[in-house]
């Protein structure tokens, strides 16, 4: 059987552990919240980066197709505008288009 002094010491030790457990629990919860926030921010950054990549690809494709279409229209207009032999006209138009593309 424990003496009153020993019982009092055990109660003090239990209270000390209880207080430390509360602090530890608060620290753990705080760390978990911070970790969740960090994961959410990383997910948001990944989504933004993916959307930016898709947008850049779409714009690059549109610009490339647009430039090709403009070159084709210019080529056809130059070929039609120049009279005479069609082969010569096409060759001159092609030279003009390739010169302006550089």
C-alpha positions in Angstrom: 0.0 0.0 0.0 1.2 3.5 -0.8 1.6 6.2 1.7 -0.2 9.6 1.4 3.1 11.2 0.3 3.6 8.6 -2.5 0.0 9.0 -3.6 0.4 12.8 -3.8 3.6 12.5 -5.8 1.9 10.1 -8.2 -1.0 12.5 -8.7 1.4 15.4 -9.4 3.2 13.2 -12.0 -0.1 12.3 -13.6 -1.1 16.0 -13.7 2.2 16.9 -15.3 1.8 14.2 -17.9 -1.7 15.3 -18.6 -0.6 18.9 -19.2 2.2 17.8 -21.4 -0.2 15.5 -23.4 -2.5 18.5 -24.0 0.4 20.6 -25.3 1.6 17.7 -27.5 -1.9 17.2 -28.8 -2.2 21.0 -29.6 1.2 20.9 -31.4 0.2 17.8 -33.4 -3.1 19.4 -34.5 -1.3 22.6 -35.5 1.3 20.6 -37.5 -1.5 18.6 -39.2 -3.3 21.8 -40.2 -0.1 23.4 -41.5 0.6 20.2 -43.5 -3.0 20.2 -45.0 -2.6 23.9 -46.0 0.7 23.1 -47.6 -0.8 20.2 -49.6 -3.7 22.4 -50.7 -1.3 25.0 -51.9 0.8 22.4 -53.8 -2.3 21.0 -55.4 -3.4 24.5 -56.5 0.0 25.3 -57.9 0.0 22.0 -59.9 -3.5 22.8 -61.3 -2.3 26.4 -62.3 0.8 25.0 -63.9 -1.1 22.4 -65.9 -3.6 25.0 -67.1 -0.8 27.3 -68.1 0.9 24.5 -70.1 -2.4 23.7 -71.9 -3.0 27.4 -72.6 0.6 27.8 -74.0 0.2 24.8 -76.2 -3.1 26.0 -77.5 -1.8 29.5 -78.2 1.3 28.1 -79.9 -0.7 25.8 -82.1 -3.1 28.6 -83.0 -0.3 31.0 -83.9 1.5 28.3 -85.9 -1.7 27.4 -87.8 -2.5 31.1 -88.3 0.9 31.9 -89.7 0.7 28.9 -92.0 -2.7 30.0 -93.2 -1.5 33.6 -93.8 1.5 32.3 -95.8 -0.8 30.0 -97.9 -3.2 32.9 -98.7 -0.3 35.2 -99.6 1.2 32.5 -101.8 -2.1 31.9 -103.6 -2.7 35.7 -104.0 0.8 36.3 -105.3 0.5 33.4 -107.7 -2.8 34.6 -109.0 -1.8 38.2 -109.3 1.3 37.6 -111.4 0.4 37.0 -115.0 2.0 34.9 -117.6 3.3 31.4 -117.1 1.8 29.7 -114.0 5.0 27.8 -113.1 7.0 31.0 -113.2 4.4 32.8 -111.2 4.3 30.1 -108.6 8.1 30.1 -108.4 8.2 33.9 -108.0 5.4 33.8 -105.3 7.2 31.0 -103.4 10.5 33.0 -103.4 8.6 36.1 -102.2 6.9 34.1 -99.4 10.1 32.4 -98.3 12.0 35.7 -98.3 9.4 37.4 -96.1 9.3 34.4 -93.7 13.0 34.9 -92.9 
